[in-house]
Amino acid sequence: MTPPAAGEDRAARLLALLGLARNAGRLAVGYSAVELLVKRGEEPVVVVAIDAGPGQRGRIARWEPVRLLLADAVTAADLARALGRDKLSVVATSDPGFVKGIEKIGF
């Protein structure tokens, strides 16, 4: 068995961290919840699935203020699977501890 590539390892670590944030109640899940977090001015880290639709990606790219927009880290299927959902293409957190953890992963 070959070890995972660096990008796969980072994605797995990101998904695990997002799962912890969800369990702690510090993760906005889904478009509406993330949009509300941004509109409140909390400057979150937003994770958008690689394969999210172009219209949705365009609307998300225009959100301000956002601390970091990760649009090339995980697929929608991986994001949904990791967070126990059927479909999911965007999540966000503004919790300082989780933001620091995401930055430590190298994003």
NUDRENTOR-818905 format. One line per 3 residues: number of its first residue (from 1); their letters; for each residue x, y, z of C-alpha. Coordinates in pm, whole numbers, plus 50000, padded with zeros to 5 digits. Each point is the difference from the previous one (the first is absolute). Layout:
N
NUM) A) X/Y/Z; ...
! end
This chain:
107
1) MTP) 50000/50000/50000; 50136/50340/49905; 49979/50295/50240
4) PAA) 49752/50274/49913; 50123/50292/49795; 50063/50324/50188
7) GED) 49681/50157/49862; 49791/49700/50103; 50149/50011/50351
10) RAA) 49921/50371/50031; 49644/49941/49879; 49951/49718/50250
13) RLL) 50133/50215/50282; 49775/50288/49894; 49693/49774/49993
16) ALL) 50085/49862/50344; 50037/50352/50139; 49670/50106/49844
19) GLA) 49835/49700/50164; 50134/50110/50337; 49873/50354/49937
22) RNA) 49656/49862/49915; 49994/49788/50317; 50098/50307/50203
25) GRL) 49720/50205/49841; 50251/50236/49836; 49935/49915/49633
28) AVG) 49749/50170/49770; 49872/49728/49765; 49838/50079/49667
31) YSA) 49966/50307/49783; 49746/50193/50212; 50181/49941/50330
34) VEL) 50335/50101/49855; 49852/50308/49832; 49851/50108/50333
37) LVK) 50339/49958/50173; 50164/50220/49736; 49727/50264/50013
40) RGE) 50046/50026/50378; 50359/50108/49927; 50168/49706/50173
43) EPV) 50269/49959/49728; 49984/49620/49980; 50211/49747/49821
46) VVV) 49768/49874/49724; 50050/49655/49847; 49834/49952/49661
49) AID) 49996/49666/49824; 50217/49972/49688; 49699/49880/49804
52) AGP) 49746/50255/50127; 49797/50155/49720; 50149/50301/49820
55) GQR) 49710/50228/50098; 50034/49914/50366; 50380/50033/49988
58) GRI) 49962/50344/49841; 49759/50123/50267; 50223/49865/50278
61) ARW) 50310/50162/49848; 49831/50341/50037; 49927/49963/50373
64) EPV) 50176/50247/50227; 50150/50002/50258; 50159/49655/49976
67) RLL) 50327/49911/50168; 50083/49716/49760; 49818/49830/49713
70) LAD) 50104/49639/49939; 49856/49902/49664; 50237/49723/49895
73) AVT) 50036/49776/50306; 49714/49745/50003; 49718/49864/49786
76) AAD) 49633/50036/50085; 49970/49624/50052; 50294/49994/50243
79) LAR) 49867/50303/50187; 49651/49851/50028; 50132/49659/50107
82) ALG) 50229/50149/50265; 49719/50207/50151; 49722/49743/49977
85) RDK) 49795/50169/49729; 49855/49880/49669; 50113/50309/49809
88) LSV) 50224/50283/50109; 50220/50247/49815; 50082/50281/50245
91) VAT) 50086/50033/50369; 50173/50266/50209; 50138/50073/50343
94) SDP) 50109/50319/50168; 50108/49834/50325; 50360/50114/50068
97) GFV) 50118/49655/50105; 49865/49828/49690; 50123/50280/49775
100) KGI) 50348/49957/50146; 49976/49625/49948; 49910/50046/49632
103) EKI) 50292/50238/49957; 50234/49746/50166; 49897/49738/49746
106) GF) 50146/50229/49739; 49706/50171/49837
! end
